[in-house]
Amino acid sequence: MCRALEGSSESTRERLARAAEVIQSEARAISDLEGLLEETFSRAVDMTLACGGLVVVTGMGKAGLVGQKISATLASTGTPSLFLHPAEALHGDLGRVREADVLLALSNSGETAEVNATVPSATRIGAGVIAMTGRTDSTMAKLADCVLDIGRVEEACPLRLAPTASTSAMLALGDALAMVVLSERGFDREDYARYHPAGNLGRRLMPVSEVMRKDAELPLVNRGAAVREVLITMSNTPGRPGAALVVDPEGLLVGIFTDGNLRRMLESGQAGHLDAVVDEFMGHDPKTIGPDEPVESAQRVLQAHRVDQIPVIDGRGRPVGLLDVQDLLDIRP
């Protein structure tokens, strides 16, 4: 938490007023975009959807930094994309551009020399070109196949020079393009999670098969086994799970024996029944889940039924894994 700045209340009010003016100016620039949306935006969506290669985003200076963010947003929402620095493009990096690509060029003035040298080069390669600019009569706009207009934006800078409101408008229009394309691709939560495996959503939507205990860590016992044998199996299984899955001669799941079952045996005074068959004390109708189900579904089952373990079974009813509530804690951020 920053320390309070010394100064008069009048000075503070002036600073806050100037800050509010900047925010209002940028908000107006973004709001005005709504009135500028026209057929060309739809054309840009069509070009992006039809792109058989990459959406190559380029821009110089602050527009280039915005372009990097737009490219990242496209890539993370199902549209393959990369950022190409226009100066580097003119010194060999144009080799990254292919005929199947679409070049998205950003320049408020539309007269940025490096960008305007890159655009016709990309056109000669065969790539389509979308220009995002505040000057629809600019050189860049005339070189493009499609123009996205951000309007004649007045910068929020007191000098009316530093890119502020114009870059905010570019960013918003780039987001609009990416989100409309996302929607028309049918890009969903599972797709998003695939590209964000380290994010919270990605962890929740990863398949159960990626976190379940399996192979040597899966405690299996046969129906009719003694409780003592079941406890030994649980203790000898790596990770020492708090449950064992009971299967019939065909390998189908018929029950689960947990630490809770053992505790109830002890509480009922049946501790001397360790040589009794597990069938008498196991849970006969355990809740199960499939290996391809998302982790968040398993979490809902565990919470709804207040259990600590859930067997993972294949389509034939054979156990292929065991999910313990501790396994879910281990994948939290």
Buried (B, 14 or more C-beta within 10 A) or exposed (E): EEEEEEEEEEEEEEEEEEEEEBEEBBEBBBEBBEEBEEEBBEBBBEBBEEBEBBBBBBBBBBBBBBBBBBBBBBBBBBBBBBBBBBBBBBEEBBEEBBEBBBBBBBBBBBBBEBBBBBBEBBBEBEBBBBBBBBBBEBBBBEBBBBBBBBBEBEBBBEEEEEBBBBBBBBBBBBBBBBEBBBEEBEBEEEBBBBEBEEBEBBBBBBBBBEBBBBEEBBBBBBBEBBBEBBBBBBEEBEBEBBBBBBBBEEEEBBBBBBBBBBEEBEEEEBEEBBEBBBBEBBBEEBBBBBBEBBBBBBBEBBEEEEBBBBBBBBEEBBBBBBBBBEBBEEBEE
